[in-house]
Amino acid sequence: MEQKDYLLREIEKIGILMRALRRKLFGGEKEDLSIAPEWHIKEFSEMLLNDANLDLEKLLSLDQQNTQAYLSRVSGFNVVNIGLLAETLAELGFEHHSVPFLEKALQLFDICNLMDRTWSPERESHIRKIKEYQGFQAN
């Protein structure tokens, strides 16, 4: 029971972190918390490492199978939080014209589809948007 409570707290903590990161990077609600675009990726990477113990450089270097294994070892990354991470990487990819970010976002959305097995129109919309992005060629 105590282990289950711990896992639920970790999942909730990562969800809160991902939402806070998205607000900080892309602005939100009443305050404009957005930061200068050139700092987005560095700030995002540092926050992930410090607050979620997730190494963005390592994550970007992994194939889908190893990405899924890596995320399973990081507490708090359930389907919802992996989806939030994918959305954030996609937005950064669009903003900075970063193919590696867009490819990783697609990979993460695929992982969500495998884990969830429930069709998500929102997820499919993100996937379609990435695939239609001008100049994007997935490997």
N, C-alpha and C positions, 0 to 999 in steps of 0.2 A: 504494500500500500504506500509506504513512504517513497519507494523508488518511482512509482507511478506519479505521485504528487510532484516529485523532483522533475521528472520528464515534462509534465504539463507546465510547470513553472518555466522551464527552459524554452519550451515551444512558445509560450506567451512572451517571454523576454525577447526572443529573436524576432517575433512578429512586431513588437513595439519598436525594436531597433530598426527593422527594415522600413517601417512607416516613417520613423523620425528621419532616417537617412534620405528617403525620397522627398520629404518636405524640405529638408535642408538643401538638397541638391537642386530641386526643381521648383522651389517656392511652394507656398500653400496657404491655406486658410487666411486669417486676417493679417498676419505679419508676413512680410516678404523675407523669408529666411534664405533665399537663394544666394549662392556665392558666385564669384566670378567663374565663367566657364572653364578657364584654363586650370582652375584648381579642382574641378569636379572629380576627376579620376583619382588624383592623389589623395584628396580628402576622403573619398569613398573607400579607397583601398585601406587607408589608415584606420578609419572607423570600423571597417569590417574586421581587421586584424585585432584591434584593441578591444572592441566590444563584443564580437562574436567569435573570436579566435578562428577566423577564416582568412586564409592567405589568398588574395585575389590573383596574384601572379601564378601561384601554383594551380589554382582552379582553372585559369585560362589555358594552362599548358596540358591539361588532362583530356583524354578522350571520354566519350560518354560513359563507358563502363567504369572507368576510374573516377570520373566525376561523381557518379552515383555512390561509389564506395567511399570516397572522400567525404561527401556530405553526410553519409550515414554515420560517420565517426564524429561529426561536429554536432554537439547537443543543440536541439531546438529546430533543426531544419526538417520540417514536415512538408507535405505537398503545398500547403498555402504559403509557407515562408520561402520555399524554393521558387514558387510562382512569383512572389514579390521580388526576389532576387533577379529572376529572369526579366521581369518588367523593367527593373532599374537598369540592368545591363543593356537592354534593348534601347531604352531612352538615351543612355549615355552613348551607345553605338550610333544612334541617329544623329545626336548632337555633335559628336566628334568624328563622324564618318569612319567609325572603327569596325571593320569587318570582324576582327577577333571577338569583340564584344557581342556583335550580332550573331555570330556563329555559336558562341557560348549560350546566349539567350535561347536560341533555337534548341540547343542540346538540353537545356534545363526545362524548357517547355515539353520536350519529348519525354524527359524523365518524369515530369508531372503526369503526363498522359499514361505512362506505364504504371506509375504508383497509384493513381486515382481511379483509372478505368471508367470514370464518369465523364461523358462528353461535356466540355465547357465551351460555350460560344465565345466567352471573353478570351479564353486561352487561344482558341482557333483564330480569333480576330488578330491577336498579337502575332501569331505565327504567319498568317497571311500578309500582314503589314510588313514584317521583316522580309519575307520572300519576294514581295513586290517592290521593295526599296530599290531605287535606281542605282544600278551598278553593283548590287549585291549578288554574289555568286557563291552559294553554299557548296562546300566540298562534298 
